[in-house]
Each structure stands twice: as structure tokens, then as C-alpha cells.
Amino acid sequence: MTETTSRVEPQTSGGGSQAPIGELLTGILNDAQTLIKQQAAMLRAEIREDIRRTGDVARYMSAGAALAAMGALFFLVSLVHLLHYLVPTIPMWGCWAIFGGLFLVAGAVAFYAGKRILDSYNPLPDKTLNALEENLTWKTTNRQS
């Protein structure tokens, strides 16, 4: 029994000969350009989405901060009067100075904590930028060869 094998010939363009290497490279470069354009569009979409979400967060946080500040102000006034009531030997201005200093220190600590969080936060879409950079490197390497 003989074994028959069939050989698949590469597809050829119209005239029966293989496509020249130049056409293949042009096709590859066109595909790479299309990929880069798609990744740029994806990057823009990611940035738009991040900006929208950041805006939503900022609105809620600013409303919360404003309400908390108003509540803290009323609470501070009541604490100053409570301290003056409990320790009548401290003048009223001294009570205000004590609580003002406490809030100043607390605010500085909160500011420092927020700065550390902000320093660790990267708002850029890293995955898309890395893929785009890799493709650009690949494209420029292949153009030079």
C-alpha cells in the first residue's frame, strides 16, 4: 500500500507567481499602522473614561468635603464653648487658639497623607501606552531593516 501525500501550494496573486517581498512588507507595515491607529483610539477612549470617572469622584468628594467642613465648623464652635465652660480660667481667645492649633495639626497630617496617596497614583493607562510603545519600536525597527 502506498501512501499519498498532497502538497498545498501557496496562494498566488493573479499571474501565478508569488507576491513580491515588497508587497508583503507593505502589507505588514499597513497592518502595523492600522494596529497603532486602533491602539491610539483605545488610548483616547481610556483617557476619556478616566477623566469622566475622575470628574464624578471629584464632584462627590467636593460635596462631601464642603458638608464636612460646615459640620466641623459648627462642632469647633461648640467645643470651644465647652472648653471655656469646663475650664473657665482659660480665656475665650485661648480656647479658640487651642482648637485652632489642633485642627491645624490634623489638617497638616491629612494633607501629607493625601500627598502620599497622590504620589503613588498613576492616572495614565499603562497597558495601552506600553503596547503602543512596543508597536512603535517594532515598526521603526522593521523600517530600518
C-alpha positions in Angstrom: 0.0 0.0 0.0 1.4 3.3 -1.0 1.0 6.5 0.9 0.0 9.5 -1.0 0.7 13.0 0.3 -0.8 16.1 -1.1 1.2 19.3 -1.3 -0.6 22.5 -0.7 0.8 25.2 -3.0 1.0 28.8 -1.6 -1.7 31.0 -2.9 -0.5 33.3 -5.6 -1.7 36.6 -6.8 -3.4 36.7 -10.2 -0.4 35.9 -12.5 0.5 32.6 -10.9 3.7 33.9 -9.2 4.3 34.6 -5.6 3.7 38.1 -4.3 7.0 40.1 -4.1 8.6 40.6 -0.8 8.0 44.4 -1.1 4.2 43.8 -1.3 4.3 41.6 1.8 6.3 44.1 3.7 4.0 46.9 2.6 1.0 44.8 3.8 2.7 44.1 7.2 3.5 47.8 7.6 -0.1 48.8 6.7 -1.3 46.3 9.3 1.1 47.7 11.9 -0.2 51.2 11.1 -3.8 50.1 11.5 -2.9 48.4 14.8 -1.2 51.6 16.0 -4.2 53.7 15.0 -6.5 51.3 16.8 -4.4 51.4 19.9 -4.3 55.2 19.8 -8.1 55.2 19.6 -8.2 52.8 22.5 -5.8 55.1 24.5 -8.1 58.1 23.8 -11.1 56.2 24.9 -9.4 55.0 28.1 -8.3 58.6 28.9 -11.8 59.9 28.3 -13.3 57.3 30.6 -10.7 58.0 33.3 -11.4 61.7 33.0 -15.2 61.1 33.3 -14.8 58.9 36.3 -12.4 61.3 37.9 -14.9 64.1 37.4 -17.6 62.0 39.1 -15.4 61.3 42.0 -14.3 65.0 42.3 -18.0 66.1 42.4 -18.9 63.7 45.2 -15.7 64.4 47.1 -16.1 68.1 46.9 -19.7 68.0 48.1 -18.6 65.7 50.9 -15.7 68.0 51.8 -17.9 71.1 51.9 -20.5 69.4 54.1 -17.9 68.0 56.4 -16.2 71.4 56.6 -19.5 73.0 57.6 -20.1 70.4 60.2 -16.6 70.7 61.5 -17.0 74.5 61.9 -20.2 74.1 64.0 -18.5 71.3 66.0 -15.5 73.5 66.6 -17.6 76.4 67.9 -19.4 74.1 70.3 -16.1 72.5 71.5 -14.6 76.0 72.1 -17.6 76.9 74.3 -17.5 73.5 76.0 -13.8 74.0 76.9 -14.5 77.5 78.2 -17.4 76.2 80.3 -15.3 73.3 81.7 -12.2 75.4 82.4 -13.4 79.0 83.0 -9.8 80.2 83.9 -8.8 79.9 80.2 -9.9 83.0 78.3 -12.2 82.5 75.3 -9.4 83.5 72.9 -7.2 80.8 74.4 -9.9 78.2 73.8 -10.1 79.3 70.2 -6.3 79.1 69.9 -6.2 75.6 71.4 -8.7 74.2 69.0 -7.3 76.1 66.1 -3.9 74.6 66.7 -5.4 71.1 67.0 -7.2 71.5 63.7 -4.1 72.9 62.0 -2.1 69.8 63.0 -4.9 67.5 61.9 -5.1 69.3 58.6 -1.4 69.0 58.0 -1.4 65.3 58.7 -4.4 64.8 56.4 -2.7 66.9 53.7 0.5 64.8 54.0 -1.4 61.5 53.8 -3.3 62.8 50.6 0.0 63.8 49.0 1.5 60.4 49.6 -1.5 58.7 48.0 -1.4 61.1 45.1 2.3 60.4 44.6 1.6 56.6 44.4 -1.3 57.1 41.9 -0.6 57.0 38.1 -3.6 58.2 36.1 -2.2 57.1 32.7 -3.4 53.9 31.0 -0.2 52.0 31.3 -1.2 48.9 29.4 -2.2 50.7 26.3 0.8 53.0 26.4 3.2 50.0 26.8 1.6 48.2 23.8 1.7 51.3 21.7 5.3 51.9 22.5 6.2 48.3 21.7 4.4 48.5 18.4 6.2 51.8 17.5 9.5 50.2 18.4 8.7 47.2 16.2 7.6 49.4 13.3 10.7 51.6 13.4 13.0 48.5 13.7 11.4 46.9 10.7 11.5 50.0 8.6 15.2 50.3 9.1 15.9 46.7 8.0 
